[in-house]
Amino acid sequence: MMRYSSCLVALVALALCACNRSNQVNELQKLIDEGLKSGKQEIVIPAGEYRVAPYQRSHLTLNGVNDVTIDATGVKMICLETTRAITLTDCENVTIKGLTIDYDPLCFTQGHIIGLSEDKKVIDFRIDDGYPDNLEERIEIFDQNTKELKRNTYYGWKEFQKISDRTYRVEKGDDYVYNPSVDTEEIGDILVTNNTHVTNGSMPHAVYSDNCKNLLLKDITLYSGNCFAFFETNGTRNTYLRCKVKRCPPEQDYADRPMRIRSNNADAFHSKFAHVGPQLIQCEASFQGDDGLNICGRYFFSLGASEGCIRIVPLGECDLTAGDTIEVVTYDGERLPLLCVKSISEGGKISAEELERIKTLPSNDNIKAALLNPENQYQNIVVDKVVDFELGAVVGNRDRMGNGFLVKDCNFSFNRSRGVLIKASNGMVVNNVFEGNWISSILVTPETWWLESGCSDNVFIEGNRIIGNKRKYAINVSGSGYSQKPAPAGLHCGITVKNNEFENCLSPMIRFQSVKGGELVGNHVLESDKRTEAVTEIVNCD
């Protein structure tokens, strides 16, 4: 009896310890939930470090919350798995401010290159002390001296091979051909790739909101994230004020290890399907694994149109409804006059001939594979005008592209791709700084490749400073259909590129293509104390 009682006491003690640990790691969610339950309009979280475990793959969740401010000034939330940090759904007039987000283990890992084949196809590297050791492929290579990107992104790596403790080999694909001007990595350079650590699955993106209105994220700093840092879908005028996606300074790292080389794994800010676009003010993003900002909607692939009926192939949800205004961009990039949806009905299966034609189109591999599913059903969209066009057009909802956006006084720098990518209208990109972007610092274009809409009207690109863009066309207003030929004038309308300054950028600095009714004025190159007019390439403009 005594032995049984002792065991029982021990089991109770263990249960209490487990309960205390659970309460500890969920303290942040508990404080918020208690504040909401008591009806507080301002919930102040005591400053300090909170190590938070996820529940249903998200470390914090707010659902259906209205008119509440969460003041997390001085709060550092360390997520214990590489899944979603914060999920907000159906929230309105909610403010979260002052929060710092980090991960332990990190969503990426890094190590130094210790061996290279002569043609640089095979790389051996060792994970640095203090960094996690569960690798996934999203490789970037940084210069060991400058700690900046050493080369552009290579796609097609083979799987990692473990060759000894914390030491790995990775090989470029079978179609790789050595190019000394591109393949510049050296022994000692730093290889960065994704890391994963989850127990019950993962959800992508660090801070995600869906169907939120007037959300204010203020003074939030993110030091690691598994995909996009800040991602919104179906938003209405959400504001990001002084939000930062950046490398964690060594003195603020929770571990003693070499300086972090990456901030976030993919885009810093991303907005899809917004009713009214995001407002980014005084935000920063650097050293993330993809774009600084992407604002876009959704294109539906079209099998063609006859008279007033358009056939589309939805991949997933079709959010078009009667009364919506749609844009159509044809295979050759012609933007047709806007149309109004009168009705939507089910069609049938895609024909074998149409599937063969889809195979020839330039498209992302995953999207093409989805379009080629022989079980796909197309839908009939009846519109208010007579339209006739061939397979290969795309159709997008003009009111779900993020129109009305603002990007002001921000800094988007040192990333492998674009600074900002705009596929929306009635917005401004003004007084920002871009430095060391590897593609265009500012790109305005729809993309059939990703089925991301749309065309842009009344966009103002003014007063921006662009430093050291790695390719020509630091500001690039352009676009095409699946033909990949420059679209005719009218793909974009009313684009203003004015009073922007360029320093150490390749020429031509500006491409202005497929624009009707635009303005180019006052754009200059800075060379020491001299100011010269920025070189501009103009194609298919009225």
TAKAVEN-V52620 format. One line per field, one symbol per residue. burial: 1 if it has 9 or more other ideal C-beta (glycine too) atoms within 8 Angstrom, else 0. Layout:
burial=???
//
This chain:
burial=00000000000000000000011011111111001100000010100001111110111111101001111100111111111111111011111111111111011111111011000101111111001101101111111100101110010010000000001111110001000000101100111111110100011011111111111111111111111111111111111110111111000010000001111111111111110111111011111110111111111111111001111110100101000111111111111100111001000001000110110010100011001100010111111000101011111111011111111101111111111111111111110111111111111111110011111111111101111011101111111111100111111111111101111010011111111101010011110000000111101010
//
